[in-house]
């Protein structure tokens, strides 16, 4: 099932950039997560934000790339301000998605936060080698999980200065 699509420029002009103003409405977050429970918890935690946040949830790695590249039927997909990416996904792994994002001139400026339950040192190092902006281990405790998501939102949406969109 494909997510609801929003408009963003059809071509990425030179200098494709992210928003520096977290007060613009809404902040677009792409959540690539195949666990319905984890996705629901993340969306609920983000919904408590003081900002207007729109979360698009995609459960499949290949579909995430199609969404980001605006391939049919997603040719009017919204450009995210932040990507929350699970590593273990069907059809295309989080590592493959991360590599494609960071090699793409139009996508590489989007911050990618890796979320994983299986964070071995090798897994984390591999994600940073592929230019992940941050790696976060998913806590198994519900309260800690919600707190981790809120901290991600506080830093990456409210505090970090992101590049302007074209």
N, C-alpha and C positions, 0 to 999 in steps of 0.2 A: 504494500500500500504506500502510495506516494504522499508526502506532506503537502500541506497547503502552501502554495507558492506566492511570493511577493516580488515586486519589481526591483531591479537594480540594473545599472547600465549593461547593455548587451555586450559591449566590448570593453576590455580593461584598458583605458588609455594609459599612456606613460604616467607613472607616478600614482598608480592605484593605491589608495590609502585608507586608513581606518579613522573612525571618529575620535576626536580628542575631547568631545563634549559629552559626558555621561548623562547630561540633562536632556539630550535630544530624545525624541520619542519615536518608537520604542528602541531599546537596546536589543539587537538581534543575537540570539545565542543558538548555535547548532549543537545539539546533544546527539552524539552517535553512540548509542547504548542498546545492546540487545537484551538486557535484562529488564522486563517490564517493571519489576519491583524497584530496581535501582533508578530507572528513569522517572518513575512516579515520585520517589523520594526527592530526587534532584529538582524536579519541576515544582513540587510543593515548597521546598526550601527557597527556591528562587522567587516564587510567587509572594513571599513575605518581604521582598525587597521594597525599599521606598521608591525605587525607580520603576519606570514602565518597561518591563522586560517581556519580550516575546521569545518563547522557546520553541524551536522546531525539533522534534524527536525523529531520528531515523535509526532503524534497528539493524541495518545491513551495510556492510562496508562498501560494496559496489554501488549501492544506491546513494551513499554519502558522496562519493566522487561524482556521480551523475548530477546530484543536486548542486554541488559546488561548481561544476563546469556548465551547469544550466543546459544539460542535454535533454532532449525530448523524453518524456512529457514535462520535464522540469525547466523548460526554457524561460520561465518567468520567475524562477526561484529567487528568494531574497538573499542578499549577501550578508553573511553573519559578521558580527563584530568580534565574536569569540567562539571558539570551537572547544567543546568538552568531548574528549575522545577516549572511548574504551579501547583496550588493545585486543581483546578476544572477541572477534565479530565473525558472522557468517560471510562467505564469498570473498571477502577481502579483509585482511587483518588491519588493525590499527596502525601497525608499523608501515604497511604498504600505503595506507591513506596518508599518514604523516609524511612519508617520503615524497609522495606525489604533490601534496600541498606545498611543501618547502622547496620543491623544484619548479613550481609554477610561478612565474613572475606576477601574475594577477592575484594569487592566493597567499603567497609566502608571508605577507605582512600581517595576516590574521593570526592572533595569538592562539596557540593550540595547547590546551591543558590535557595531559594524559591522566586518565583515571584508571586504576587497575587494582584488582584484588590480589594478583599474583606478582608482587613487585620484588623479584630477585634483583640483586645488584646488576647482573648482566642485562636484565630486561630494562631497568632504569637507565643504565649507561647507554644501551642501544637507542632508547628514545631520545636521550640528549644528543647522541651522535647524529641523529636524524633531525636535530634542531627543534625538539619540543621546547616550548617556553617554560614548562613546569610539569613535574610529575607528582601526582598525589595518590597515595595508597588509600583505597576505599576502606574506611573503618567498618568492622563487623557490627559494632554497637550502633543502634539506630540514632541515638542522641548525638554521638560523635560523628556519624555520617552526615547528619543534617548540619552540624556545626562546620564540618569541613567544606560543604557546599557553600554555606554562607560566607566563609572566609574567602573562598575563591571569588565569589561575587563582590565582596567588599574590596578586595585588592584589584582584581582584573577589570571590574566594571566601574567602581567608584574612585579608586586611587590611581591606578596606572594611567599614564598619558599615552593614549593610542594615536596612531597616525590618522590624519583626516581622510575621509573617503573623497574620491574625485567626484 
